[in-house]
Amino acid sequence: MFCSQPRNRRAFVLASSVYVTTLLSSVALLRWLQPAASLRWVLALLPLVGIALMARAMLDEFRASDELEQRIELTAVALATLTLTMGAFTLGLLVSADLLHVSAKAVLIWLLPTYVLLYSAARMFAVRRYR
Amino acid sequence: MQSQLRALREQRGWSQAALAERVGVSRQTINAIETGKYDPSLPLAFRLARLFEQPIESIFSPQEDAP
């Protein structure tokens, strides 16, 4: 989402900073400290704080946008979701048939960044349609 | 949908941004309505009609080939 409201833009930048900081800290601490299971849970899920803040900033921006902007966002979300789920399903079929060997860990980690990329591309497509 | 929005706006000497501000939408929305790329919602169409003191059907009309 591309925040047009300065307040939401600030919130999004702050949330992104929190996400990057918690992600890097989480990876580093898990690797170096080798903590007990309970602390591993906390450290592993730490980046969710940043993700939750980013989601909130995006929802605030969505609520503040007008009807055409909301249509563009919904079109982008629908296209990105459809592409990602179809891609994941296709990958699943190929893996099930032993035609591809993909690490589940890599797939799960790359799910969100891939979705963000697909959403950005779909949004550009939707914006061009109404320009 | 065909609209008389551009003509009505220009009659009053308003920019797209000025009209957008008056009805609470973005300039891009006004531009998309004027170029026929976006059909406004009923609440927005009513706001525009009230602003220009015209019935909705005199501002917006279906295209000839529409069902």
N, CA and C atoms of all chains as a GROMACS GRO file, in nm:
protein
  594
    1MET      N    1   0.084  -0.119   0.000
    1MET     CA    2   0.000   0.000   0.000
    1MET      C    3   0.088   0.124   0.000
    2PHE      N    4   0.045   0.225  -0.077
    2PHE     CA    5   0.122   0.347  -0.087
    2PHE      C    6   0.046   0.455  -0.012
    3CYS      N    7   0.097   0.491   0.107
    3CYS     CA    8   0.021   0.578   0.197
    3CYS      C    9   0.018   0.722   0.147
    4SER      N   10  -0.103   0.776   0.129
    4SER     CA   11  -0.115   0.915   0.086
    4SER      C   12  -0.128   1.009   0.206
    5GLN      N   13  -0.179   0.957   0.318
    5GLN     CA   14  -0.195   1.038   0.438
    5GLN      C   15  -0.062   1.042   0.513
    6PRO      N   16  -0.011   1.165   0.544
    6PRO     CA   17   0.119   1.174   0.613
    6PRO      C   18   0.123   1.097   0.745
    7ARG      N   19   0.012   1.097   0.819
    7ARG     CA   20   0.008   1.028   0.948
    7ARG      C   21   0.026   0.877   0.928
    8ASN      N   22  -0.042   0.824   0.828
    8ASN     CA   23  -0.031   0.681   0.801
    8ASN      C   24   0.106   0.646   0.744
    9ARG      N   25   0.164   0.741   0.665
    9ARG     CA   26   0.297   0.716   0.609
    9ARG      C   27   0.399   0.705   0.722
   10ARG      N   28   0.387   0.797   0.820
   10ARG     CA   29   0.478   0.792   0.935
   10ARG      C   30   0.461   0.661   1.011
   11ALA      N   31   0.336   0.622   1.032
   11ALA     CA   32   0.309   0.497   1.105
   11ALA      C   33   0.366   0.378   1.029
   12PHE      N   34   0.357   0.382   0.896
   12PHE     CA   35   0.407   0.270   0.816
   12PHE      C   36   0.559   0.263   0.820
   13VAL      N   37   0.624   0.380   0.814
   13VAL     CA   38   0.771   0.382   0.820
   13VAL      C   39   0.818   0.331   0.957
   14LEU      N   40   0.748   0.374   1.062
   14LEU     CA   41   0.783   0.328   1.197
   14LEU      C   42   0.764   0.177   1.207
   15ALA      N   43   0.651   0.128   1.157
   15ALA     CA   44   0.622  -0.016   1.163
   15ALA      C   45   0.726  -0.096   1.083
   16SER      N   46   0.766  -0.043   0.967
   16SER     CA   47   0.868  -0.112   0.886
   16SER      C   48   1.000  -0.118   0.961
   17SER      N   49   1.035  -0.008   1.030
   17SER     CA   50   1.159  -0.006   1.108
   17SER      C   51   1.154  -0.110   1.220
   18VAL      N   52   1.039  -0.116   1.287
   18VAL     CA   53   1.022  -0.214   1.395
   18VAL      C   54   1.036  -0.355   1.338
   19TYR      N   55   0.976  -0.378   1.222
   19TYR     CA   56   0.982  -0.511   1.159
   19TYR      C   57   1.126  -0.551   1.127
   20VAL      N   58   1.198  -0.460   1.061
   20VAL     CA   59   1.337  -0.492   1.022
   20VAL      C   60   1.422  -0.516   1.146
   21THR      N   61   1.407  -0.429   1.248
   21THR     CA   62   1.486  -0.442   1.371
   21THR      C   63   1.456  -0.575   1.441
   22THR      N   64   1.326  -0.606   1.455
   22THR     CA   65   1.291  -0.730   1.527
   22THR      C   66   1.331  -0.853   1.446
   23LEU      N   67   1.322  -0.844   1.314
   23LEU     CA   68   1.360  -0.958   1.231
   23LEU      C   69   1.509  -0.988   1.245
   24LEU      N   70   1.590  -0.881   1.232
   24LEU     CA   71   1.736  -0.900   1.242
   24LEU      C   72   1.774  -0.947   1.382
   25SER      N   73   1.711  -0.887   1.484
   25SER     CA   74   1.741  -0.926   1.623
   25SER      C   75   1.702  -1.071   1.646
   26SER      N   76   1.586  -1.107   1.597
   26SER     CA   77   1.536  -1.244   1.616
   26SER      C   78   1.631  -1.346   1.554
   27VAL      N   79   1.670  -1.322   1.430
   27VAL     CA   80   1.760  -1.416   1.361
   27VAL      C   81   1.894  -1.425   1.434
   28ALA      N   82   1.948  -1.308   1.471
   28ALA     CA   83   2.079  -1.306   1.537
   28ALA      C   84   2.074  -1.374   1.674
   29LEU      N   85   1.972  -1.341   1.752
   29LEU     CA   86   1.964  -1.397   1.888
   29LEU      C   87   1.939  -1.548   1.885
   30LEU      N   88   1.856  -1.592   1.791
   30LEU     CA   89   1.830  -1.737   1.781
   30LEU      C   90   1.959  -1.812   1.745
   31ARG      N   91   2.039  -1.750   1.661
   31ARG     CA   92   2.162  -1.816   1.615
   31ARG      C   93   2.270  -1.817   1.724
   32TRP      N   94   2.284  -1.704   1.792
   32TRP     CA   95   2.397  -1.690   1.885
   32TRP      C   96   2.366  -1.740   2.026
   33LEU      N   97   2.243  -1.717   2.072
   33LEU     CA   98   2.213  -1.752   2.211
   33LEU      C   99   2.176  -1.899   2.229
   34GLN      N  100   2.124  -1.960   2.122
   34GLN     CA  101   2.072  -2.097   2.133
   34GLN      C  102   1.983  -2.109   2.257
   35PRO      N  103   1.876  -2.027   2.265
   35PRO     CA  104   1.796  -2.022   2.389
   35PRO      C  105   1.709  -2.147   2.410
   36ALA      N  106   1.652  -2.153   2.532
   36ALA     CA  107   1.561  -2.264   2.566
   36ALA      C  108   1.434  -2.251   2.481
   37ALA      N  109   1.354  -2.358   2.479
   37ALA     CA  110   1.237  -2.365   2.389
   37ALA      C  111   1.141  -2.248   2.409
   38SER      N  112   1.114  -2.212   2.535
   38SER     CA  113   1.015  -2.106   2.559
   38SER      C  114   1.063  -1.972   2.500
   39LEU      N  115   1.191  -1.943   2.520
   39LEU     CA  116   1.246  -1.817   2.467
   39LEU      C  117   1.257  -1.822   2.314
   40ARG      N  118   1.280  -1.942   2.262
   40ARG     CA  119   1.284  -1.957   2.115
   40ARG      C  120   1.150  -1.916   2.052
   41TRP      N  121   1.042  -1.956   2.119
   41TRP     CA  122   0.909  -1.918   2.069
   41TRP      C  123   0.896  -1.766   2.062
   42VAL      N  124   0.936  -1.702   2.171
   42VAL     CA  125   0.923  -1.555   2.179
   42VAL      C  126   1.008  -1.488   2.071
   43LEU      N  127   1.134  -1.532   2.061
   43LEU     CA  128   1.225  -1.470   1.964
   43LEU      C  129   1.181  -1.497   1.819
   44ALA      N  130   1.135  -1.619   1.794
   44ALA     CA  131   1.094  -1.654   1.658
   44ALA      C  132   0.974  -1.572   1.613
   45LEU      N  133   0.884  -1.542   1.709
   45LEU     CA  134   0.762  -1.469   1.671
   45LEU      C  135   0.775  -1.317   1.686
   46LEU      N  136   0.890  -1.272   1.730
   46LEU     CA  137   0.913  -1.129   1.753
   46LEU      C  138   0.881  -1.041   1.630
   47PRO      N  139   0.921  -1.080   1.507
   47PRO     CA  140   0.892  -0.994   1.390
   47PRO      C  141   0.742  -0.972   1.366
   48LEU      N  142   0.658  -1.055   1.428
   48LEU     CA  143   0.513  -1.036   1.410
   48LEU      C  144   0.465  -0.902   1.464
   49VAL      N  145   0.541  -0.847   1.561
   49VAL     CA  146   0.504  -0.716   1.616
   49VAL      C  147   0.507  -0.611   1.504
   50GLY      N  148   0.618  -0.612   1.428
   50GLY     CA  149   0.631  -0.518   1.316
   50GLY      C  150   0.527  -0.542   1.209
   51ILE      N  151   0.501  -0.671   1.180
   51ILE     CA  152   0.402  -0.707   1.077
   51ILE      C  153   0.263  -0.656   1.120
   52ALA      N  154   0.231  -0.674   1.249
   52ALA     CA  155   0.100  -0.630   1.298
   52ALA      C  156   0.086  -0.478   1.288
   53LEU      N  157   0.195  -0.406   1.322
   53LEU     CA  158   0.192  -0.260   1.312
   53LEU      C  159   0.176  -0.216   1.166
   54MET      N  160   0.245  -0.286   1.074
   54MET     CA  161   0.233  -0.254   0.931
   54MET      C  162   0.090  -0.280   0.882
   55ALA      N  163   0.033  -0.390   0.926
   55ALA     CA  164  -0.104  -0.424   0.886
   55ALA      C  165  -0.201  -0.316   0.935
   56ARG      N  166  -0.179  -0.269   1.057
   56ARG     CA  167  -0.267  -0.166   1.113
   56ARG      C  168  -0.256  -0.035   1.033
   57ALA      N  169  -0.132   0.004   1.000
   57ALA     CA  170  -0.112   0.127   0.921
   57ALA      C  171  -0.178   0.114   0.784
   58MET      N  172  -0.169  -0.007   0.724
   58MET     CA  173  -0.230  -0.029   0.593
   58MET      C  174  -0.382  -0.021   0.602
   59LEU      N  175  -0.438  -0.079   0.708
   59LEU     CA  176  -0.585  -0.075   0.724
   59LEU      C  177  -0.633   0.069   0.748
   60ASP      N  178  -0.557   0.146   0.826
   60ASP     CA  179  -0.592   0.287   0.851
   60ASP      C  180  -0.592   0.364   0.720
   61GLU      N  181  -0.490   0.338   0.636
   61GLU     CA  182  -0.482   0.406   0.507
   61GLU      C  183  -0.598   0.365   0.417
   62PHE      N  184  -0.632   0.237   0.420
   62PHE     CA  185  -0.742   0.187   0.338
   62PHE      C  186  -0.874   0.255   0.378
   63ARG      N  187  -0.896   0.264   0.510
   63ARG     CA  188  -1.020   0.326   0.558
   63ARG      C  189  -1.026   0.474   0.523
   64ALA      N  190  -0.908   0.540   0.517
   64ALA     CA  191  -0.906   0.684   0.489
   64ALA      C  192  -0.913   0.715   0.339
   65SER      N  193  -0.897   0.613   0.254
   65SER     CA  194  -0.894   0.640   0.111
   65SER      C  195  -1.035   0.649   0.052
   66ASP      N  196  -1.047   0.709  -0.066
   66ASP     CA  197  -1.179   0.726  -0.126
   66ASP      C  198  -1.219   0.602  -0.205
   67GLU      N  199  -1.338   0.609  -0.268
   67GLU     CA  200  -1.394   0.487  -0.327
   67GLU      C  201  -1.312   0.431  -0.443
   68LEU      N  202  -1.254   0.517  -0.525
   68LEU     CA  203  -1.172   0.466  -0.637
   68LEU      C  204  -1.044   0.403  -0.584
   69GLU      N  205  -0.982   0.469  -0.486
   69GLU     CA  206  -0.860   0.414  -0.427
   69GLU      C  207  -0.889   0.278  -0.362
   70GLN      N  208  -1.004   0.268  -0.295
   70GLN     CA  209  -1.040   0.140  -0.233
   70GLN      C  210  -1.061   0.032  -0.338
   71ARG      N  211  -1.121   0.070  -0.450
   71ARG     CA  212  -1.141  -0.028  -0.559
   71ARG      C  213  -1.006  -0.074  -0.613
   72ILE      N  214  -0.912   0.021  -0.629
   72ILE     CA  215  -0.779  -0.014  -0.678
   72ILE      C  216  -0.709  -0.110  -0.582
   73GLU      N  217  -0.718  -0.079  -0.451
   73GLU     CA  218  -0.655  -0.165  -0.350
   73GLU      C  219  -0.718  -0.304  -0.351
   74LEU      N  220  -0.850  -0.310  -0.357
   74LEU     CA  221  -0.918  -0.440  -0.355
   74LEU      C  222  -0.885  -0.521  -0.480
   75THR      N  223  -0.876  -0.453  -0.596
   75THR     CA  224  -0.838  -0.522  -0.719
   75THR      C  225  -0.698  -0.580  -0.706
   76ALA      N  226  -0.606  -0.498  -0.650
   76ALA     CA  227  -0.467  -0.543  -0.634
   76ALA      C  228  -0.459  -0.661  -0.538
   77VAL      N  229  -0.532  -0.652  -0.427
   77VAL     CA  230  -0.530  -0.761  -0.328
   77VAL      C  231  -0.588  -0.889  -0.390
   78ALA      N  232  -0.698  -0.874  -0.466
   78ALA     CA  233  -0.760  -0.992  -0.528
   78ALA      C  234  -0.667  -1.057  -0.630
   79LEU      N  235  -0.604  -0.975  -0.715
   79LEU     CA  236  -0.513  -1.029  -0.817
   79LEU      C  237  -0.392  -1.097  -0.753
   80ALA      N  238  -0.335  -1.030  -0.650
   80ALA     CA  239  -0.218  -1.086  -0.582
   80ALA      C  240  -0.253  -1.216  -0.512
   81THR      N  241  -0.368  -1.220  -0.445
   81THR     CA  242  -0.410  -1.340  -0.372
   81THR      C  243  -0.433  -1.456  -0.470
   82LEU      N  244  -0.502  -1.426  -0.579
   82LEU     CA  245  -0.530  -1.530  -0.678
   82LEU      C  246  -0.401  -1.586  -0.737
   83THR      N  247  -0.308  -1.496  -0.773
   83THR     CA  248  -0.182  -1.540  -0.833
   83THR      C  249  -0.101  -1.623  -0.734
   84LEU      N  250  -0.094  -1.575  -0.609
   84LEU     CA  251  -0.013  -1.645  -0.509
   84LEU      C  252  -0.072  -1.783  -0.477
   85THR      N  253  -0.203  -1.789  -0.458
   85THR     CA  254  -0.263  -1.918  -0.423
   85THR      C  255  -0.253  -2.017  -0.540
   86MET      N  256  -0.272  -1.968  -0.662
   86MET     CA  257  -0.259  -2.057  -0.777
   86MET      C  258  -0.114  -2.105  -0.791
   87GLY      N  259  -0.020  -2.013  -0.767
   87GLY     CA  260   0.122  -2.049  -0.774
   87GLY      C  261   0.158  -2.152  -0.667
   88ALA      N  262   0.108  -2.130  -0.545
   88ALA     CA  263   0.137  -2.221  -0.434
   88ALA      C  264   0.075  -2.358  -0.462
   89PHE      N  265  -0.046  -2.358  -0.517
   89PHE     CA  266  -0.113  -2.484  -0.547
   89PHE      C  267  -0.038  -2.560  -0.657
   90THR      N  268   0.005  -2.486  -0.760
   90THR     CA  269   0.083  -2.549  -0.869
   90THR      C  270   0.212  -2.608  -0.814
   91LEU      N  271   0.279  -2.532  -0.727
   91LEU     CA  272   0.402  -2.580  -0.666
   91LEU      C  273   0.375  -2.706  -0.584
   92GLY      N  274   0.265  -2.705  -0.510
   92GLY     CA  275   0.226  -2.821  -0.430
   92GLY      C  276   0.204  -2.944  -0.516
   93LEU      N  277   0.138  -2.926  -0.630
   93LEU     CA  278   0.113  -3.039  -0.721
   93LEU      C  279   0.244  -3.097  -0.774
   94LEU      N  280   0.336  -3.006  -0.811
   94LEU     CA  281   0.465  -3.051  -0.865
   94LEU      C  282   0.549  -3.122  -0.759
   95VAL      N  283   0.545  -3.069  -0.636
   95VAL     CA  284   0.619  -3.132  -0.526
   95VAL      C  285   0.558  -3.268  -0.493
   96SER      N  286   0.425  -3.274  -0.491
   96SER     CA  287   0.358  -3.402  -0.462
   96SER      C  288   0.391  -3.509  -0.564
   97ALA      N  289   0.410  -3.466  -0.688
   97ALA     CA  290   0.443  -3.562  -0.795
   97ALA      C  291   0.593  -3.591  -0.802
   98ASP      N  292   0.667  -3.541  -0.702
   98ASP     CA  293   0.814  -3.560  -0.696
   98ASP      C  294   0.886  -3.504  -0.819
   99LEU      N  295   0.828  -3.404  -0.880
   99LEU     CA  296   0.893  -3.340  -0.994
   99LEU      C  297   0.981  -3.225  -0.949
  100LEU      N  298   0.951  -3.172  -0.831
  100LEU     CA  299   1.029  -3.061  -0.775
  100LEU      C  300   1.060  -3.093  -0.630
  101HIS      N  301   1.174  -3.046  -0.584
  101HIS     CA  302   1.207  -3.062  -0.443
  101HIS      C  303   1.234  -2.924  -0.385
  102VAL      N  304   1.140  -2.877  -0.305
  102VAL     CA  305   1.148  -2.743  -0.250
  102VAL      C  306   1.140  -2.752  -0.098
  103SER      N  307   1.223  -2.672  -0.032
  103SER     CA  308   1.221  -2.670   0.114
  103SER      C  309   1.095  -2.598   0.163
  104ALA      N  310   1.020  -2.664   0.250
  104ALA     CA  311   0.897  -2.604   0.305
  104ALA      C  312   0.931  -2.476   0.381
  105LYS      N  313   1.046  -2.476   0.448
  105LYS     CA  314   1.091  -2.360   0.525
  105LYS      C  315   1.108  -2.240   0.430
  106ALA      N  316   1.175  -2.263   0.317
  106ALA     CA  317   1.197  -2.154   0.221
  106ALA      C  318   1.064  -2.103   0.165
  107VAL      N  319   0.975  -2.196   0.134
  107VAL     CA  320   0.845  -2.156   0.077
  107VAL      C  321   0.768  -2.069   0.177
  108LEU      N  322   0.765  -2.113   0.303
  108LEU     CA  323   0.688  -2.039   0.404
  108LEU      C  324   0.747  -1.901   0.430
  109ILE      N  325   0.880  -1.893   0.433
  109ILE     CA  326   0.945  -1.764   0.459
  109ILE      C  327   0.924  -1.667   0.342
  110TRP      N  328   0.925  -1.722   0.219
  110TRP     CA  329   0.914  -1.634   0.101
  110TRP      C  330   0.770  -1.600   0.064
  111LEU      N  331   0.675  -1.659   0.136
  111LEU     CA  332   0.534  -1.635   0.104
  111LEU      C  333   0.497  -1.487   0.114
  112LEU      N  334   0.530  -1.424   0.227
  112LEU     CA  335   0.491  -1.284   0.247
  112LEU      C  336   0.564  -1.188   0.151
  113PRO      N  337   0.700  -1.200   0.138
  113PRO     CA  338   0.766  -1.111   0.041
  113PRO      C  339   0.712  -1.128  -0.102
  114THR      N  340   0.682  -1.253  -0.140
  114THR     CA  341   0.626  -1.276  -0.274
  114THR      C  342   0.490  -1.209  -0.288
  115TYR      N  343   0.411  -1.220  -0.182
  115TYR     CA  344   0.278  -1.158  -0.185
  115TYR      C  345   0.291  -1.006  -0.200
  116VAL      N  346   0.385  -0.947  -0.128
  116VAL     CA  347   0.405  -0.801  -0.136
  116VAL      C  348   0.445  -0.760  -0.278
  117LEU      N  349   0.535  -0.839  -0.339
  117LEU     CA  350   0.578  -0.811  -0.477
  117LEU      C  351   0.460  -0.823  -0.575
  118LEU      N  352   0.382  -0.930  -0.560
  118LEU     CA  353   0.267  -0.950  -0.649
  118LEU      C  354   0.165  -0.838  -0.630
  119TYR      N  355   0.143  -0.799  -0.505
  119TYR     CA  356   0.048  -0.691  -0.476
  119TYR      C  357   0.094  -0.561  -0.542
  120SER      N  358   0.226  -0.531  -0.532
  120SER     CA  359   0.278  -0.407  -0.591
  120SER      C  360   0.258  -0.407  -0.743
  121ALA      N  361   0.286  -0.520  -0.807
  121ALA     CA  362   0.268  -0.530  -0.952
  121ALA      C  363   0.121  -0.517  -0.989
  122ALA      N  364   0.035  -0.584  -0.912
  122ALA     CA  365  -0.109  -0.580  -0.940
  122ALA      C  366  -0.164  -0.438  -0.919
  123ARG      N  367  -0.110  -0.369  -0.820
  123ARG     CA  368  -0.157  -0.232  -0.793
  123ARG      C  369  -0.120  -0.139  -0.909
  124MET      N  370   0.003  -0.156  -0.962
  124MET     CA  371   0.044  -0.074  -1.077
  124MET      C  372  -0.050  -0.098  -1.195
  125PHE      N  373  -0.086  -0.225  -1.215
  125PHE     CA  374  -0.178  -0.260  -1.323
  125PHE      C  375  -0.314  -0.194  -1.300
  126ALA      N  376  -0.363  -0.200  -1.177
  126ALA     CA  377  -0.496  -0.143  -1.146
  126ALA      C  378  -0.496   0.009  -1.158
  127VAL      N  379  -0.387   0.072  -1.114
  127VAL     CA  380  -0.378   0.219  -1.123
  127VAL      C  381  -0.380   0.263  -1.269
  128ARG      N  382  -0.306   0.191  -1.354
  128ARG     CA  383  -0.300   0.227  -1.497
  128ARG      C  384  -0.437   0.218  -1.562
  129ARG      N  385  -0.518   0.123  -1.515
  129ARG     CA  386  -0.651   0.103  -1.572
  129ARG      C  387  -0.740   0.226  -1.553
  130TYR      N  388  -0.722   0.295  -1.441
  130TYR     CA  389  -0.810   0.409  -1.411
  130TYR      C  390  -0.745   0.544  -1.438
  131ARG      N  391  -0.621   0.542  -1.490
  131ARG     CA  392  -0.551   0.670  -1.511
  131ARG      C  393  -0.606   0.743  -1.632
  132MET      N  394  -2.061   0.458  -1.872
  132MET     CA  395  -2.142   0.573  -1.827
  132MET      C  396  -2.085   0.702  -1.889
  133GLN      N  397  -2.174   0.782  -1.943
  133GLN     CA  398  -2.130   0.913  -1.994
  133GLN      C  399  -2.165   1.018  -1.888
  134SER      N  400  -2.080   1.118  -1.877
  134SER     CA  401  -2.111   1.220  -1.777
  134SER      C  402  -2.086   1.361  -1.831
  135GLN      N  403  -2.160   1.453  -1.773
  135GLN     CA  404  -2.144   1.594  -1.807
  135GLN      C  405  -2.057   1.665  -1.703
  136LEU      N  406  -1.986   1.585  -1.627
  136LEU     CA  407  -1.912   1.640  -1.513
  136LEU      C  408  -1.808   1.743  -1.555
  137ARG      N  409  -1.733   1.711  -1.659
  137ARG     CA  410  -1.627   1.804  -1.701
  137ARG      C  411  -1.688   1.939  -1.742
  138ALA      N  412  -1.797   1.933  -1.820
  138ALA     CA  413  -1.860   2.057  -1.867
  138ALA      C  414  -1.912   2.139  -1.749
  139LEU      N  415  -1.978   2.071  -1.654
  139LEU     CA  416  -2.033   2.141  -1.537
  139LEU      C  417  -1.922   2.203  -1.453
  140ARG      N  418  -1.815   2.126  -1.437
  140ARG     CA  419  -1.701   2.176  -1.357
  140ARG      C  420  -1.638   2.297  -1.424
  141GLU      N  421  -1.618   2.287  -1.557
  141GLU     CA  422  -1.553   2.397  -1.628
  141GLU      C  423  -1.641   2.522  -1.632
  142GLN      N  424  -1.774   2.502  -1.637
  142GLN     CA  425  -1.867   2.616  -1.632
  142GLN      C  426  -1.844   2.699  -1.505
  143ARG      N  427  -1.812   2.628  -1.397
  143ARG     CA  428  -1.791   2.698  -1.269
  143ARG      C  429  -1.645   2.741  -1.250
  144GLY      N  430  -1.561   2.704  -1.344
  144GLY     CA  431  -1.421   2.744  -1.335
  144GLY      C  432  -1.343   2.672  -1.227
  145TRP      N  433  -1.388   2.552  -1.193
  145TRP     CA  434  -1.319   2.476  -1.088
  145TRP      C  435  -1.216   2.382  -1.150
  146SER      N  436  -1.108   2.361  -1.079
  146SER     CA  437  -1.012   2.259  -1.121
  146SER      C  438  -1.064   2.123  -1.071
  147GLN      N  439  -1.003   2.016  -1.123
  147GLN     CA  440  -1.042   1.883  -1.075
  147GLN      C  441  -1.015   1.870  -0.925
  148ALA      N  442  -0.904   1.927  -0.881
  148ALA     CA  443  -0.868   1.918  -0.739
  148ALA      C  444  -0.970   1.991  -0.653
  149ALA      N  445  -1.016   2.109  -0.703
  149ALA     CA  446  -1.114   2.187  -0.626
  149ALA      C  447  -1.246   2.111  -0.614
  150LEU      N  448  -1.289   2.052  -0.725
  150LEU     CA  449  -1.413   1.973  -0.721
  150LEU      C  450  -1.396   1.852  -0.629
  151ALA      N  451  -1.281   1.788  -0.640
  151ALA     CA  452  -1.254   1.669  -0.557
  151ALA      C  453  -1.265   1.704  -0.409
  152GLU      N  454  -1.210   1.819  -0.374
  152GLU     CA  455  -1.213   1.860  -0.233
  152GLU      C  456  -1.357   1.886  -0.187
  153ARG      N  457  -1.436   1.944  -0.276
  153ARG     CA  458  -1.575   1.976  -0.239
  153ARG      C  459  -1.659   1.851  -0.214
  154VAL      N  460  -1.630   1.744  -0.286
  154VAL     CA  461  -1.711   1.622  -0.267
  154VAL      C  462  -1.637   1.513  -0.188
  155GLY      N  463  -1.516   1.546  -0.141
  155GLY     CA  464  -1.446   1.455  -0.050
  155GLY      C  465  -1.386   1.332  -0.115
  156VAL      N  466  -1.334   1.348  -0.238
  156VAL     CA  467  -1.262   1.236  -0.303
  156VAL      C  468  -1.128   1.288  -0.356
  157SER      N  469  -1.050   1.199  -0.417
  157SER     CA  470  -0.921   1.242  -0.471
  157SER      C  471  -0.939   1.300  -0.612
  158ARG      N  472  -0.839   1.377  -0.655
  158ARG     CA  473  -0.845   1.434  -0.790
  158ARG      C  474  -0.848   1.323  -0.895
  159GLN      N  475  -0.778   1.212  -0.866
  159GLN     CA  476  -0.775   1.100  -0.960
  159GLN      C  477  -0.915   1.042  -0.981
  160THR      N  478  -0.996   1.044  -0.877
  160THR     CA  479  -1.132   0.992  -0.890
  160THR      C  480  -1.214   1.079  -0.984
  161ILE      N  481  -1.202   1.211  -0.967
  161ILE     CA  482  -1.275   1.304  -1.056
  161ILE      C  483  -1.228   1.284  -1.201
  162ASN      N  484  -1.097   1.273  -1.218
  162ASN     CA  485  -1.042   1.252  -1.352
  162ASN      C  486  -1.094   1.122  -1.414
  163ALA      N  487  -1.097   1.015  -1.335
  163ALA     CA  488  -1.143   0.886  -1.386
  163ALA      C  489  -1.292   0.890  -1.423
  164ILE      N  490  -1.371   0.965  -1.346
  164ILE     CA  491  -1.514   0.979  -1.380
  164ILE      C  492  -1.529   1.059  -1.510
  165GLU      N  493  -1.455   1.168  -1.520
  165GLU     CA  494  -1.466   1.254  -1.638
  165GLU      C  495  -1.423   1.182  -1.767
  166THR      N  496  -1.324   1.096  -1.755
  166THR     CA  497  -1.276   1.025  -1.874
  166THR      C  498  -1.353   0.895  -1.898
  167GLY      N  499  -1.453   0.868  -1.814
  167GLY     CA  500  -1.538   0.751  -1.835
  167GLY      C  501  -1.475   0.620  -1.794
  168LYS      N  502  -1.365   0.628  -1.716
  168LYS     CA  503  -1.298   0.504  -1.675
  168LYS      C  504  -1.352   0.450  -1.544
  169TYR      N  505  -1.428   0.532  -1.475
  169TYR     CA  506  -1.482   0.489  -1.346
  169TYR      C  507  -1.623   0.543  -1.327
  170ASP      N  508  -1.714   0.454  -1.287
  170ASP     CA  509  -1.851   0.497  -1.257
  170ASP      C  510  -1.861   0.524  -1.107
  171PRO      N  511  -1.907   0.643  -1.069
  171PRO     CA  512  -1.911   0.674  -0.926
  171PRO      C  513  -2.016   0.591  -0.853
  172SER      N  514  -1.997   0.578  -0.721
  172SER     CA  515  -2.099   0.512  -0.640
  172SER      C  516  -2.222   0.601  -0.635
  173LEU      N  517  -2.334   0.546  -0.593
  173LEU     CA  518  -2.457   0.625  -0.583
  173LEU      C  519  -2.442   0.742  -0.484
  174PRO      N  520  -2.383   0.718  -0.365
  174PRO     CA  521  -2.365   0.833  -0.274
  174PRO      C  522  -2.282   0.946  -0.336
  175LEU      N  523  -2.175   0.910  -0.409
  175LEU     CA  524  -2.093   1.014  -0.471
  175LEU      C  525  -2.170   1.084  -0.583
  176ALA      N  526  -2.246   1.007  -0.660
  176ALA     CA  527  -2.327   1.067  -0.767
  176ALA      C  528  -2.427   1.166  -0.707
  177PHE      N  529  -2.487   1.130  -0.595
  177PHE     CA  530  -2.582   1.222  -0.528
  177PHE      C  531  -2.511   1.348  -0.479
  178ARG      N  532  -2.390   1.331  -0.424
  178ARG     CA  533  -2.316   1.449  -0.376
  178ARG      C  534  -2.286   1.543  -0.492
  179LEU      N  535  -2.247   1.485  -0.606
  179LEU     CA  536  -2.216   1.568  -0.724
  179LEU      C  537  -2.343   1.638  -0.774
  180ALA      N  538  -2.453   1.563  -0.776
  180ALA     CA  539  -2.580   1.621  -0.824
  180ALA      C  540  -2.623   1.736  -0.733
  181ARG      N  541  -2.608   1.716  -0.603
  181ARG     CA  542  -2.646   1.822  -0.507
  181ARG      C  543  -2.557   1.944  -0.525
  182LEU      N  544  -2.429   1.920  -0.545
  182LEU     CA  545  -2.334   2.030  -0.560
  182LEU      C  546  -2.366   2.113  -0.685
  183PHE      N  547  -2.398   2.045  -0.794
  183PHE     CA  548  -2.426   2.117  -0.919
  183PHE      C  549  -2.575   2.154  -0.934
  184GLU      N  550  -2.654   2.117  -0.833
  184GLU     CA  551  -2.798   2.147  -0.831
  184GLU      C  552  -2.866   2.097  -0.959
  185GLN      N  553  -2.836   1.973  -0.990
  185GLN     CA  554  -2.894   1.910  -1.109
  185GLN      C  555  -2.942   1.770  -1.069
  186PRO      N  556  -3.043   1.717  -1.140
  186PRO     CA  557  -3.078   1.577  -1.115
  186PRO      C  558  -2.965   1.484  -1.164
  187ILE      N  559  -2.952   1.372  -1.098
  187ILE     CA  560  -2.843   1.278  -1.133
  187ILE      C  561  -2.845   1.243  -1.281
  188GLU      N  562  -2.967   1.220  -1.334
  188GLU     CA  563  -2.977   1.172  -1.473
  188GLU      C  564  -2.937   1.278  -1.575
  189SER      N  565  -2.927   1.404  -1.530
  189SER     CA  566  -2.880   1.505  -1.626
  189SER      C  567  -2.727   1.514  -1.625
  190ILE      N  568  -2.666   1.456  -1.522
  190ILE     CA  569  -2.518   1.454  -1.516
  190ILE      C  570  -2.465   1.322  -1.572
  191PHE      N  571  -2.530   1.212  -1.533
  191PHE     CA  572  -2.484   1.080  -1.576
  191PHE      C  573  -2.590   1.012  -1.660
  192SER      N  574  -2.546   0.949  -1.766
  192SER     CA  575  -2.639   0.873  -1.849
  192SER      C  576  -2.570   0.748  -1.900
  193PRO      N  577  -2.649   0.640  -1.919
  193PRO     CA  578  -2.586   0.517  -1.969
  193PRO      C  579  -2.539   0.534  -2.113
  194GLN      N  580  -2.432   0.461  -2.148
  194GLN     CA  581  -2.384   0.470  -2.285
  194GLN      C  582  -2.481   0.404  -2.380
  195GLU      N  583  -2.478   0.445  -2.505
  195GLU     CA  584  -2.576   0.396  -2.603
  195GLU      C  585  -2.578   0.244  -2.615
  196ASP      N  586  -2.457   0.182  -2.609
  196ASP     CA  587  -2.451   0.037  -2.630
  196ASP      C  588  -2.469  -0.042  -2.500
  197ALA      N  589  -2.498   0.029  -2.388
  197ALA     CA  590  -2.517  -0.040  -2.261
  197ALA      C  591  -2.651  -0.113  -2.262
  198PRO      N  592  -2.662  -0.231  -2.191
  198PRO     CA  593  -2.789  -0.304  -2.191
  198PRO      C  594  -2.898  -0.232  -2.111
   0.00000   0.00000   0.00000
